Amino acid sequence: MTVALCLAAILAIALCAQVFPSFLTRIGGTAGEQGLLLFSMFLLYPASSLAAGVAADRVGKRAVLGAGLACLAATFALSAAVPDIRVRTLAVLLFGLGEGAVESQTTALLSDLSPERERSVLNWSQLLFSAGAAGGPFLLALLFSLRTGATLAAVLWACAAMCAVLAAGFLLFRPRGTTARERAPVRRADRPARRLQVPSGLAVLAVALFLYVAAEMGTASWLAKYGELDLGLSQELAPVCISVFWAGLSASRILAASLSARVPDGPLLYGSLALSLVGQVVSFTVRQPAAALAGIAVTGIGMGAVWPTLVAMAGRRYRQASGTAIGALVASGGVAVALIQLAVGWLSAPQRLGLRATLLGLAAFSAANFLVVRRALAAHPIPAAKRSVS
């Protein structure tokens, strides 16, 4: 039941995270106001991820997950009740607070439950995230294309209800088989804070995750608007660009999970980054919609295995304090999300770089990550015996 709740929560946050990016043109406001809204969604995400990890290692991951999902429910309820972009910009601050807790601690809890198969398990869990992120925009596009009479407010209320039900599940369901790692506090000697000073510690992995998330979410969050303004798709069909991206990630994560026992971390990360870079260049240089969509799919395929692999590496290295360690790593990605949304919103204005050139510029993050990943692998190589069972 715990695993099922974790997977359902991952699917839910993936679906919910796509609602505002899919409705940017419907929400209204300038590019700067839209960028501020997306920035605000993740403003508290980094601090939440880190604080949630510390709290989870003391009071238990289930309580933290319940509180995080309650914050997500409140976000969508407030946004549905008050249809004003300024109010919604304030309301989505709770989104970052909740998602930071949920994403970091579902990942940490799944890692605890599968100590010898982190990379495979996290790839499968992130496959669900990709499925939600791909399916959400597609379902929204279908919902509005079929003229069902659905409104943005109805979608927001549905998201609020889904998060509230999951919050109740984590808070009320207490299985007898709760792991000792979930119940027991972490001894001071086991906490990873001191290891942050070691070159092979969390710092290098955190930088790698920062660069990856900046490229991933900076691209994904603006694809619907890119499809409408630059590729000429209709307002109803433009969210399909997001679906294509996350479908590529899904395919990649299925393959990565299946091959996790055969392919070491290094070749998988280098190959993924190379494919991402090629896809980004194609997506935002060609002007023919079909070719651009193919490039978007390739970008998703390339990016799919990076996040689970980096987090699995952190889980192996900091097994005794997984909540704090993975929370810190996820927090670095949260910093990237918040900053990149604000930057894309400001730079994509027509009087500056424009959306196409701004999204193309995100390829620099993928290119830079080659060097950081190389440093991370060289600083703390994983023995072959451990690779084979990850």
C-alpha positions as CSV (number, residue, x, y, z in Angstrom):
1,M,0.0,0.0,0.0
2,T,2.9,2.4,0.8
3,V,4.4,1.8,-2.6
4,A,1.0,2.3,-4.3
5,L,0.5,5.6,-2.5
6,C,4.0,6.8,-3.4
7,L,3.4,6.0,-7.1
8,A,0.0,7.6,-7.1
9,A,1.4,10.7,-5.5
10,I,4.2,10.9,-8.2
11,L,1.5,10.5,-10.9
12,A,-0.6,13.2,-9.3
13,I,2.1,15.8,-8.9
14,A,3.1,15.2,-12.6
15,L,-0.5,15.8,-13.7
16,C,-0.9,18.8,-11.5
17,A,2.4,20.5,-12.5
18,Q,1.2,20.7,-16.1
19,V,-2.0,22.5,-15.5
20,F,-0.7,26.1,-15.4
21,P,1.9,25.6,-18.2
22,S,-0.9,24.2,-20.4
23,F,-3.2,27.1,-19.7
24,L,-0.7,30.1,-20.0
25,T,-2.6,31.8,-22.8
26,R,-5.9,31.1,-21.2
27,I,-4.7,32.5,-17.8
28,G,-3.7,35.8,-19.6
29,G,-1.2,38.3,-18.5
30,T,2.1,39.4,-20.2
31,A,5.0,37.0,-20.8
32,G,6.7,38.5,-17.7
33,E,3.6,37.9,-15.5
34,Q,3.4,34.3,-16.8
35,G,7.0,33.8,-16.1
36,L,6.5,35.2,-12.6
37,L,3.6,32.8,-12.0
38,L,5.8,29.8,-13.1
39,F,8.7,31.2,-11.0
40,S,6.4,31.4,-8.0
41,M,5.3,27.8,-8.4
42,F,8.8,26.7,-7.6
43,L,10.0,29.5,-5.4
44,L,9.7,27.5,-2.1
45,Y,10.5,24.2,-3.8
46,P,14.2,24.1,-2.9
47,A,13.8,25.1,0.8
48,S,10.8,22.7,1.0
49,S,12.8,19.8,-0.4
50,L,15.6,20.3,2.0
51,A,13.4,21.0,5.1
52,A,11.2,18.0,4.2
53,G,14.2,15.7,4.1
54,V,15.4,16.8,7.5
55,A,11.9,16.6,9.0
56,A,11.3,13.1,7.4
57,D,14.4,11.7,9.0
58,R,13.0,12.8,12.4
59,V,9.2,12.4,12.3
60,G,8.7,10.0,9.4
61,K,8.2,10.4,5.7
62,R,4.5,9.7,5.7
63,A,3.6,12.7,7.9
64,V,5.7,14.9,5.6
65,L,4.0,13.5,2.5
66,G,0.6,14.1,3.9
67,A,1.4,17.7,4.7
68,G,2.9,18.3,1.3
69,L,-0.1,17.0,-0.5
70,A,-2.4,19.1,1.6
71,C,-0.4,22.2,0.4
72,L,-1.0,21.1,-3.2
73,A,-4.7,20.7,-2.6
74,A,-4.8,24.2,-1.1
75,T,-3.0,25.7,-4.1
76,F,-5.6,24.4,-6.6
77,A,-8.6,25.2,-4.4
78,L,-7.5,28.9,-4.0
79,S,-6.7,29.2,-7.7
80,A,-10.1,27.8,-8.6
81,A,-11.9,30.0,-6.2
82,V,-10.2,33.3,-7.3
83,P,-9.7,33.5,-11.0
84,D,-7.1,36.4,-11.0
85,I,-3.5,35.9,-12.2
86,R,-2.2,38.0,-9.2
87,V,-4.0,35.9,-6.7
88,R,-3.0,32.7,-8.5
89,T,0.6,33.8,-8.5
90,L,0.4,34.1,-4.7
91,A,-1.5,30.8,-4.4
92,V,1.1,28.8,-6.3
93,L,3.7,29.6,-3.7
94,L,2.0,26.7,-1.8
95,F,2.6,24.5,-4.9
96,G,6.3,24.7,-4.5
97,L,6.1,24.1,-0.8
98,G,4.0,20.9,-1.4
99,E,5.8,19.5,-4.4
100,G,9.2,19.9,-2.8
101,A,8.1,17.7,0.1
102,V,6.2,15.2,-2.1
103,E,8.8,14.7,-4.8
104,S,11.8,14.4,-2.5
105,Q,10.1,12.1,0.1
106,T,8.3,9.7,-2.3
107,T,11.7,9.2,-4.0
108,A,13.5,8.7,-0.7
109,L,10.8,6.3,0.6
110,L,10.9,4.2,-2.6
111,S,14.7,4.2,-2.4
112,D,14.5,2.9,1.2
113,L,12.1,0.1,0.1
114,S,14.4,-1.0,-2.7
115,P,18.0,-0.6,-1.4
116,E,19.6,-2.8,-4.0
117,R,17.7,-1.6,-7.1
118,E,17.5,2.2,-6.7
119,R,18.2,3.1,-10.3
120,S,15.7,0.6,-11.7
121,V,12.9,1.5,-9.2
122,L,13.4,5.3,-9.6
123,N,13.3,4.9,-13.4
124,W,10.0,3.1,-13.1
125,S,8.6,5.7,-10.7
126,Q,9.8,8.5,-12.9
127,L,8.1,6.7,-15.8
128,L,4.9,7.3,-14.0
129,F,5.9,11.0,-13.6
130,S,6.5,11.2,-17.3
131,A,3.2,9.5,-18.1
132,G,1.4,12.0,-16.0
133,A,3.3,14.9,-17.4
134,A,2.6,13.7,-21.0
135,G,-1.0,12.5,-20.4
136,G,-2.1,15.7,-18.5
137,P,-1.7,18.2,-21.4
138,F,-3.0,15.6,-23.9
139,L,-6.1,15.0,-21.8
140,L,-6.6,18.7,-21.3
141,A,-6.3,19.4,-25.0
142,L,-8.8,16.6,-25.7
143,L,-11.1,17.9,-23.1
144,F,-11.3,21.4,-24.5
145,S,-11.1,20.3,-28.2
146,L,-14.3,18.1,-27.8
147,R,-16.2,21.1,-26.4
148,T,-17.3,19.2,-23.3
149,G,-18.1,22.4,-21.4
150,A,-15.2,21.9,-19.0
151,T,-13.7,25.1,-17.5
152,L,-10.3,25.9,-16.0
153,A,-12.0,26.2,-12.6
154,A,-13.3,22.6,-12.9
155,V,-9.9,21.3,-13.7
156,L,-8.4,23.1,-10.7
157,W,-11.0,21.8,-8.3
158,A,-10.4,18.2,-9.6
159,C,-6.7,18.6,-8.9
160,A,-7.4,19.9,-5.4
161,A,-9.7,16.9,-4.7
162,M,-7.1,14.4,-6.0
163,C,-4.3,15.8,-3.8
164,A,-6.6,15.9,-0.7
165,V,-7.5,12.2,-1.1
166,L,-3.8,11.3,-1.3
167,A,-2.9,13.4,1.7
168,A,-5.6,11.6,3.7
169,G,-4.1,8.3,2.5
170,F,-0.7,9.0,3.8
171,L,-1.9,10.5,7.1
172,L,-4.5,7.9,8.0
173,F,-3.1,4.6,6.6
174,R,-0.4,3.2,8.9
175,P,0.7,-0.3,7.7
176,R,2.2,-2.7,10.2
177,G,5.2,-3.2,7.8
178,T,6.4,0.3,8.1
179,T,10.2,0.1,7.7
180,A,12.6,0.9,10.6
181,R,14.2,3.5,8.3
182,E,10.9,5.3,8.1
183,R,10.3,5.2,11.8
184,A,13.6,5.8,13.4
185,P,15.4,9.1,13.7
186,V,18.7,9.5,12.1
187,R,21.7,9.5,14.4
188,R,23.9,12.6,14.1
189,A,26.8,10.6,13.0
190,D,24.9,9.2,10.1
191,R,23.8,12.6,8.7
192,P,25.5,13.6,5.4
193,A,26.2,17.3,6.3
194,R,29.9,16.7,6.9
195,R,30.3,14.8,3.6
196,L,29.2,17.9,1.7
197,Q,32.8,19.1,2.1
198,V,34.1,16.0,0.2
199,P,34.6,16.5,-3.5
200,S,32.7,13.3,-4.2
201,G,29.8,14.4,-2.0
202,L,26.4,15.9,-2.8
203,A,27.7,19.2,-4.1
204,V,28.8,17.9,-7.5
205,L,25.7,15.8,-7.9
206,A,23.6,18.8,-6.9
207,V,25.2,20.9,-9.6
208,A,24.6,18.2,-12.2
209,L,20.9,18.0,-11.2
210,F,20.7,21.8,-11.3
211,L,21.9,22.0,-14.9
212,Y,19.7,19.1,-15.9
213,V,16.5,20.5,-14.4
214,A,17.2,23.9,-15.8
215,A,17.3,22.4,-19.3
216,E,14.3,20.1,-18.7
217,M,11.8,22.3,-17.0
218,G,12.9,25.4,-18.8
219,T,12.0,23.6,-22.0
220,A,8.9,21.7,-20.9
221,S,7.0,24.5,-19.2
222,W,7.0,26.7,-22.3
223,L,6.4,24.2,-25.0
224,A,2.6,24.8,-25.2
225,K,3.2,28.5,-25.8
226,Y,6.0,27.7,-28.2
227,G,3.7,25.4,-30.2
228,E,1.1,28.1,-30.4
229,L,3.2,31.2,-31.1
230,D,6.1,29.7,-33.1
231,L,4.8,26.5,-34.7
232,G,1.4,27.9,-35.6
233,L,-0.6,25.3,-33.7
234,S,-4.1,26.1,-32.4
235,Q,-4.7,27.0,-28.7
236,E,-6.4,23.7,-28.2
237,L,-3.7,21.6,-29.8
238,A,-0.6,23.4,-28.5
239,P,-0.4,21.5,-25.2
240,V,0.3,18.4,-27.3
241,C,3.9,19.7,-27.6
242,I,4.3,19.0,-23.8
243,S,2.8,15.6,-24.3
244,V,5.3,14.7,-27.0
245,F,8.2,15.8,-24.8
246,W,7.0,13.7,-21.8
247,A,6.2,10.8,-24.0
248,G,9.8,10.8,-25.1
249,L,10.9,10.8,-21.4
250,S,8.5,7.9,-20.7
251,A,10.0,5.8,-23.5
252,S,13.5,6.6,-22.3
253,R,12.7,5.6,-18.7
254,I,11.2,2.3,-19.8
255,L,14.4,1.5,-21.6
256,A,16.7,2.7,-18.8
257,A,14.8,0.7,-16.2
258,S,15.0,-2.4,-18.3
259,L,18.8,-2.0,-19.0
260,S,19.8,-0.8,-15.5
261,A,21.6,-4.0,-14.7
262,R,23.6,-3.9,-18.0
263,V,24.5,-0.2,-18.6
264,P,26.8,1.6,-16.0
265,D,26.0,5.1,-14.9
266,G,28.7,6.8,-17.0
267,P,27.7,5.7,-20.5
268,L,24.0,6.1,-19.7
269,L,24.5,9.7,-18.5
270,Y,26.9,10.7,-21.4
271,G,24.6,9.2,-24.0
272,S,21.5,10.8,-22.6
273,L,23.1,14.3,-22.5
274,A,24.3,13.9,-26.1
275,L,20.9,13.0,-27.3
276,S,19.3,15.8,-25.3
277,L,21.6,18.3,-26.9
278,V,20.8,17.2,-30.4
279,G,17.1,17.3,-29.7
280,Q,17.2,20.8,-28.3
281,V,19.0,22.1,-31.3
282,V,16.6,20.5,-33.7
283,S,13.5,21.5,-31.8
284,F,14.2,25.2,-31.8
285,T,16.0,25.8,-35.1
286,V,13.7,24.1,-37.6
287,R,10.4,25.8,-38.4
288,Q,8.4,23.0,-39.8
289,P,6.0,21.7,-37.0
290,A,6.4,18.0,-37.7
291,A,10.2,18.2,-37.6
292,A,10.1,20.4,-34.5
293,L,7.8,17.9,-32.7
294,A,10.3,15.1,-33.7
295,G,13.1,17.2,-32.1
296,I,11.0,17.7,-29.0
297,A,10.5,13.9,-28.7
298,V,14.2,13.3,-29.1
299,T,14.9,15.9,-26.4
300,G,12.6,14.0,-24.0
301,I,14.2,10.7,-24.9
302,G,17.6,12.1,-24.1
303,M,16.6,13.7,-20.8
304,G,14.6,10.7,-19.5
305,A,17.3,8.7,-17.6
306,V,19.3,11.6,-16.2
307,W,17.3,12.5,-13.1
308,P,16.7,8.9,-11.8
309,T,20.4,8.0,-12.4
310,L,21.7,11.1,-10.5
311,V,19.3,10.6,-7.6
312,A,20.1,6.8,-7.4
313,M,23.8,7.7,-7.2
314,A,23.0,9.9,-4.2
315,G,20.9,7.2,-2.6
316,R,23.7,4.7,-2.8
317,R,26.3,7.1,-1.3
318,Y,24.1,8.4,1.5
319,R,22.1,5.4,2.5
320,Q,21.9,6.2,6.2
321,A,20.2,9.5,5.7
322,S,18.3,9.1,2.5
323,G,15.6,11.7,3.4
324,T,18.1,14.5,4.0
325,A,20.4,13.5,1.1
326,I,17.8,13.1,-1.6
327,G,15.9,16.2,-0.2
328,A,19.1,18.3,-0.7
329,L,19.6,17.0,-4.2
330,V,16.0,17.6,-5.2
331,A,16.3,21.1,-3.7
332,S,19.1,22.0,-6.1
333,G,16.7,21.1,-8.9
334,G,14.0,23.3,-7.3
335,V,16.4,26.2,-7.4
336,A,16.9,25.6,-11.1
337,V,13.2,25.4,-11.8
338,A,12.4,28.7,-10.0
339,L,15.3,30.6,-11.6
340,I,14.8,29.3,-15.1
341,Q,11.1,30.1,-15.3
342,L,11.7,33.7,-14.3
343,A,14.6,33.9,-16.8
344,V,12.7,32.4,-19.7
345,G,9.7,34.6,-19.0
346,W,11.8,37.7,-19.1
347,L,14.1,36.8,-22.0
348,S,11.3,35.4,-24.2
349,A,9.6,38.8,-24.6
350,P,9.5,39.8,-28.3
351,Q,11.6,42.9,-27.6
352,R,14.4,40.8,-26.1
353,L,15.4,37.3,-27.4
354,G,12.0,35.9,-28.2
355,L,10.8,32.5,-27.1
356,R,12.5,30.4,-29.8
357,A,16.0,31.8,-29.2
358,T,15.5,31.6,-25.4
359,L,14.6,27.9,-25.5
360,L,17.5,27.2,-27.9
361,G,19.8,28.8,-25.4
362,L,18.9,26.2,-22.8
363,A,21.0,23.7,-24.7
364,A,24.0,25.4,-23.1
365,F,22.9,23.8,-19.8
366,S,23.0,20.3,-21.3
367,A,26.4,21.0,-22.8
368,A,27.9,22.2,-19.5
369,N,26.6,19.1,-17.8
370,F,29.0,16.9,-19.6
371,L,31.8,18.4,-17.5
372,V,30.0,18.2,-14.3
373,V,28.9,14.6,-14.8
374,R,32.4,13.7,-15.6
375,R,33.6,15.2,-12.3
376,A,30.9,13.4,-10.4
377,L,31.8,10.0,-11.8
378,A,35.5,10.5,-11.4
379,A,35.2,11.7,-7.9
380,H,33.2,8.8,-6.6
381,P,33.3,5.8,-9.0
382,I,30.8,3.1,-8.3
383,P,32.3,-0.4,-8.0
384,A,31.3,-2.8,-10.8
385,A,29.7,-5.1,-8.4
386,K,27.3,-2.4,-7.1
387,R,26.6,-1.2,-10.7
388,S,25.3,-4.6,-11.6
389,V,22.5,-4.6,-9.1
390,S,21.4,-1.0,-9.3
